Amino acid sequence: MNRQGGGRLWSAVRHWGWPLGLGAVTLMGVLAMATSCGVQAQVQPGAGADRTTLPRVYRFERAAVVDAMGQREPVPAGTMFVPYGWRTSGGIEWGTQHACTDYFAINWSATAPDGRSKLAWLPAFRWEQNSTGNPQPLKIGCTMQPFTDAKGFLTVVARRLWPGARVLDYRPRRDLAAVKSPTTRPTPGGGQTTVASDAGELLFAFEERGVPMRGLLVTSVDFERTQLPTPGVGVLQFLNAQAGATFAVTVPDGQLDFAFYEALRASFRGDPAWIKVISDHINKVISIDINGASERQRIWQNTAAQVNQIITQGWQGRQQSGDRSALEFSQTIRGVQTYIEPGGKRIELPGGQASAWKLDDGSYLLSTQSAFDPRRDLGLNAQKLEPQQ
């Protein structure tokens, strides 16, 4: 299939018609391997530049995915790189509407100035299946759904959020599925439970106000399958599945740069203090009885105070100290290059580019040509970054 790229990003995740949410373990397991994107532009060379071959230039900046639960002020759950000048919105949401995924969800996007190109993190989604004939899910707030692999899940996502979407291609992402090793364990009653992951990316096409578009969805799904021998009935089958936060990109046809958007997806880095609070919250929810709805609600409400403590325990101080290490690209990103910033600090940027520059406003430029100079070609104040040898 042609993987040359387009899109309108979802206007609201509630268009799903399902309860959506984001699990803490999934956020760190999937998002922490992700990336963020840079805007691409054709640059008109200045008088001293090579006019025969115009470089592609990418400019991007750091953006925060914010948890507004903090009582004094919002707290960043994490950061990633986005194209320079793109408008971000949303963040981490809390409430009983996200009961299926432990009372919180990610609902965050970044949009180009012209409103055409968008990228986003869509909420995680949990569902169940069983062979008992009981149509009711065991976990409060969840639903019964038929998906048995990542491809089936992403196909429905594309068609529900972008009506008329046509699937063009699907590629398994074994690199994401391999994050969790398959395991099998015995269960009470002589049964067994197998846990395994399936991940992939879906390329689709659609139209927006008459403009041909391309979309890309990337996610990893954990499947927990249980077989339980039951006297007089046979072997009962149960399935619990959770798709991690799904990374989505939609751009006009011909503008989908797979490598660069993948690099942007992988740039997400969670704030350690926030991760610790959320992990504790998830463990508390898991440990209580399934019928303890009021207790679960109390737990997520108490988490508000814990998130707020992140600020008072020094998050702002760490930011003001100039220690920006928590905002740099994750070391697990594939296809990156380490550069030396002024002052000797190291930063990882998407690889495969001929030159890299840091502008005075803190944003970055990457170019496909070594001769590109933003000071000459764009009239921007910038410092060239040297690759680490």
C-alpha positions in Angstrom: 0.0 0.0 0.0 1.0 3.6 -0.5 2.2 5.0 2.8 2.7 8.6 1.5 0.8 10.8 3.6 -3.1 13.7 5.6 -6.2 15.1 8.6 -8.9 16.4 10.8 -8.2 15.2 14.3 -11.1 14.3 16.4 -13.1 17.2 17.6 -13.8 15.5 20.9 -13.0 12.0 22.1 -16.6 11.8 23.3 -17.6 11.1 19.7 -16.6 7.5 20.5 -19.8 7.0 22.4 -17.8 4.8 24.8 -16.4 5.5 28.2 -12.7 6.3 27.5 -9.8 6.7 29.9 -6.1 6.3 30.4 -4.5 3.9 32.8 -1.3 5.0 34.5 0.7 1.9 33.7 -0.3 2.2 30.1 0.6 5.9 30.0 4.1 5.2 31.1 4.5 2.0 29.1 3.2 3.3 25.8 3.6 7.1 25.9 7.1 7.0 27.4 8.2 5.3 24.2 6.7 8.0 22.0 7.7 11.1 20.0 6.7 14.6 18.9 6.6 16.4 15.6 8.1 19.3 13.8 6.6 21.4 11.1 8.1 21.0 7.6 8.6 24.0 5.3 10.4 24.7 2.0 12.8 27.6 2.6 13.7 30.2 0.0 17.5 30.5 0.2 19.2 33.8 0.7 21.8 35.3 -1.6 24.6 33.1 -0.4 22.7 29.8 -0.3 22.4 27.0 -2.9 19.4 27.7 -5.0 19.4 24.4 -6.9 18.2 22.2 -4.0 15.9 23.6 -1.3 16.2 22.0 2.1 13.3 20.7 4.2 13.3 22.4 7.6 11.6 21.2 10.7 11.0 23.5 13.7 9.6 22.3 17.0 9.3 23.2 20.6 8.5 21.6 24.0 4.9 21.3 25.1 3.4 20.1 28.3 0.6 17.6 28.8 -1.1 19.1 31.9 -2.9 17.5 34.8 -5.3 20.3 36.0 -6.0 18.4 39.3 -3.6 20.5 41.2 -5.5 22.8 43.6 -3.0 25.7 43.4 -2.2 25.4 39.7 -2.0 22.7 37.0 0.8 20.2 37.1 2.6 18.8 34.0 2.1 15.1 33.7 4.8 15.0 31.0 6.3 16.9 28.0 6.9 16.2 24.4 8.1 18.1 21.3 5.5 19.5 18.9 5.8 21.6 15.7 6.7 25.2 16.4 3.6 27.5 16.6 1.1 24.7 17.0 -1.7 25.3 19.5 -2.1 22.7 22.2 -5.3 21.9 24.2 -6.6 19.5 26.7 -4.6 17.3 29.1 -5.3 14.8 31.9 -8.9 14.6 32.9 -10.4 13.0 36.1 -13.9 12.0 37.0 -16.4 9.1 37.3 -17.0 9.3 33.5 -13.6 7.5 33.3 -14.4 4.8 35.9 -13.4 2.0 33.5 -9.8 3.2 33.3 -9.4 4.1 37.0 -11.1 7.5 36.9 -8.7 9.4 34.7 -8.0 9.9 31.0 -5.7 11.8 28.6 -7.4 14.1 26.1 -4.7 16.2 24.5 -4.0 17.6 21.0 -1.8 20.0 19.1 -3.1 21.8 16.0 -1.3 23.6 13.2 -2.0 27.4 12.7 -4.1 26.6 9.6 -6.2 24.1 11.5 -5.5 21.3 8.9 -2.8 19.2 10.5 -3.2 17.8 14.0 -1.6 15.3 16.3 -3.1 14.0 19.6 -3.1 11.4 22.3 -6.5 9.7 22.4 -7.7 8.1 25.7 -6.9 4.6 26.6 -9.8 2.2 26.2 -10.6 -0.9 28.2 -13.2 -3.6 27.3 -14.3 -7.1 28.2 -15.6 -10.4 26.6 -16.8 -13.7 28.0 -18.5 -16.9 26.9 -21.0 -17.0 29.8 -23.8 -15.3 27.9 -23.8 -12.5 30.5 -23.8 -9.2 28.5 -22.7 -7.2 31.5 -19.0 -6.3 32.1 -17.4 -7.1 35.5 -15.7 -3.7 35.9 -17.8 -0.7 36.6 -17.9 1.7 33.7 -16.6 -0.7 31.1 -18.3 -2.2 28.0 -18.3 -5.4 26.1 -16.6 -5.1 22.7 -15.6 -7.6 20.0 -12.0 -6.5 19.2 -9.5 -9.3 19.5 -6.4 -7.6 18.1 -4.9 -4.1 17.7 -5.8 -3.9 14.0 -9.5 -4.4 14.7 -9.5 -1.9 17.5 -7.7 0.8 15.4 -10.0 0.2 12.4 -13.0 1.0 14.6 -11.3 4.0 16.0 -10.6 5.5 12.6 -14.2 4.9 11.3 -15.9 6.3 14.4 -13.8 9.4 14.7 -13.5 10.1 11.0 -16.7 9.0 9.3 -16.0 7.5 5.8 -12.4 6.7 6.7 -10.9 4.1 4.4 -8.1 1.8 5.7 -5.1 1.9 3.4 -2.5 -0.1 5.3 -1.7 -1.7 8.6 1.7 -2.5 10.0 2.4 -4.5 13.2 4.5 -2.7 15.7 6.4 -5.5 17.3 8.8 -3.0 18.9 5.8 -1.7 21.0 4.2 -5.1 21.7 7.6 -6.4 23.0 7.6 -4.0 25.9 5.6 -6.5 28.0 6.7 -10.1 27.7 3.9 -12.7 27.4 3.1 -14.5 30.6 0.9 -17.4 31.7 -0.2 -18.0 35.3 -2.6 -20.4 37.0 -5.9 -19.2 38.3 -8.1 -20.4 41.2 -10.3 -23.3 40.1 -7.8 -25.0 37.9 -7.8 -22.5 35.0 -5.0 -20.3 33.6 -4.6 -16.7 32.5 -2.4 -15.6 29.6 -1.3 -12.0 29.1 0.2 -10.8 25.8 0.4 -7.5 23.9 -0.4 -6.7 20.3 0.6 -3.3 18.7 0.3 -1.7 15.4 -0.2 1.4 13.3 -3.0 2.0 10.9 -2.9 4.3 7.8 -6.3 5.6 6.6 -7.7 8.1 4.2 -10.7 10.5 4.5 -11.9 13.9 3.2 -12.3 17.1 5.1 -14.3 19.8 3.5 -13.4 18.4 0.1 -9.7 18.1 0.9 -8.1 14.6 0.7 -6.5 13.7 4.0 -4.4 11.0 5.5 -4.4 9.7 9.1 -2.2 7.6 11.2 -3.0 5.8 14.5 -0.5 4.0 16.7 -1.3 2.0 19.8 -0.5 -1.1 21.9 -3.1 -3.4 23.4 -2.7 -5.7 26.4 -4.9 -8.8 26.2 -5.6 -10.9 29.4 -7.3 -14.2 28.4 -8.6 -16.6 31.1 -9.8 -20.2 30.6 -11.8 -21.6 33.6 -13.0 -25.2 33.6 -16.5 -25.3 35.1 -18.3 -28.5 36.0 -21.4 -29.1 34.0 -20.6 -26.2 31.7 -17.2 -26.7 30.1 -14.4 -24.3 29.8 -15.5 -20.6 30.2 -13.5 -17.9 28.4 -12.9 -14.4 29.7 -11.0 -11.6 28.1 -10.0 -8.2 29.5 -8.2 -5.8 27.1 -6.8 -2.4 27.4 -5.5 -0.3 24.5 -2.9 2.3 25.7 -3.3 5.9 24.8 -3.4 6.0 21.0 -1.2 8.4 19.1 -3.1 10.1 16.2 -1.9 12.2 13.3 -4.0 13.7 10.5 -2.6 15.9 7.7 -3.4 16.8 4.1 -2.6 14.1 1.6 1.1 14.2 0.7 2.2 15.7 4.0 2.5 12.6 6.2 6.2 12.2 7.1 6.2 8.9 8.9 9.7 9.0 10.3 9.4 12.5 11.8 5.9 12.0 13.3 7.2 8.7 14.8 10.1 10.5 16.3 7.7 13.1 17.8 5.5 10.4 19.2 8.4 8.8 21.0 9.6 12.1 22.6 7.0 12.0 25.4 8.6 12.0 28.9 6.5 11.7 32.0 7.2 13.8 35.1 8.6 11.3 37.7 6.7 12.8 40.6 3.4 12.7 38.7 4.1 9.1 37.6 4.6 8.0 41.3 1.3 9.6 42.4 -0.6 7.9 39.5 1.0 4.5 40.0 0.0 4.6 43.7 -3.5 5.6 42.7 -3.8 2.7 40.3 -2.6 0.2 42.9 -5.1 1.4 45.4 -8.0 1.1 42.9 -6.9 -2.4 41.9 -6.7 -3.6 45.5 -10.3 -2.8 46.5 -13.4 -5.0 46.0 -15.1 -4.7 42.7 -18.3 -3.4 44.3 -16.5 -0.6 46.2 -17.6 2.2 44.0 -17.7 4.8 46.7 -14.2 3.8 47.9 -12.8 4.1 44.4 -14.3 7.5 44.1 -12.8 8.5 47.4 -9.4 7.3 46.1 -9.4 9.4 43.0 -10.6 12.5 44.9 -7.7 12.0 47.3 -5.3 11.8 44.4 -6.1 15.5 43.8 -4.3 16.4 47.0 -1.4 14.2 46.1 -1.0 15.7 42.7 -1.1 19.2 44.2 1.8 18.1 46.5 4.0 17.7 43.5 4.2 21.5 43.3 4.9 22.1 46.9 7.5 19.3 47.0 9.7 21.0 44.5 8.5 20.6 40.9 8.6 24.3 40.3 12.0 24.5 42.0 13.4 21.9 39.7 12.2 23.8 36.7 13.6 27.1 37.9 16.9 25.5 38.8 17.6 25.0 35.1 17.7 21.3 35.4 15.8 20.4 32.2 16.7 16.8 32.0 13.1 15.6 32.6 12.1 17.5 29.4 14.7 15.9 27.1 13.9 13.0 24.7 13.7 9.5 26.2 16.8 7.4 25.7 14.6 4.7 24.3 13.7 6.6 21.2 14.7 4.9 18.0 16.5 6.9 15.3 17.8 9.9 17.3 21.0 11.9 17.2 22.6 13.4 20.3 23.7 17.0 19.9 25.8 19.3 22.2 24.0 22.5 23.2 25.8 25.7 24.1 27.2 25.2 27.6 27.8 21.5 27.0 24.4 20.1 27.7 23.3 17.1 25.5 20.0 16.7 23.8 18.6 14.0 21.6 16.8 15.1 18.4 15.3 13.1 15.6 18.1 11.6 13.5 18.8 11.5 9.8 19.1 15.2 9.4 22.1 17.1 8.0 22.1 20.0 10.5 20.5 21.1 13.8 20.0 24.6 15.3 18.6 26.0 18.5 16.8 29.4 18.3 16.8 32.1 20.9 13.2 31.3 21.9 14.2 27.8 22.8 12.7 26.0 19.7 14.8 23.9 17.4 15.4 23.6 13.7 16.4 20.5 11.7 17.4 20.6 8.1 18.1 18.0 5.4 21.0 20.1 4.1 24.3 20.7 5.8 24.6 24.1 4.0 21.3 25.4 5.5 21.8 28.4 7.8 18.7 30.0 9.5 20.6 33.2 10.2 21.2 33.7 6.5 18.2 31.9 4.9 15.5 32.9 7.4 16.9 35.9 9.3 16.6 34.1 12.6 19.1 34.2 15.5 20.2 30.7 16.1 23.2 28.6 17.3 24.3 25.5 15.5 24.3 22.3 17.4 27.2 19.9 16.9 26.6 16.2 16.9 28.1 14.2 19.7 30.9 12.0 18.3 
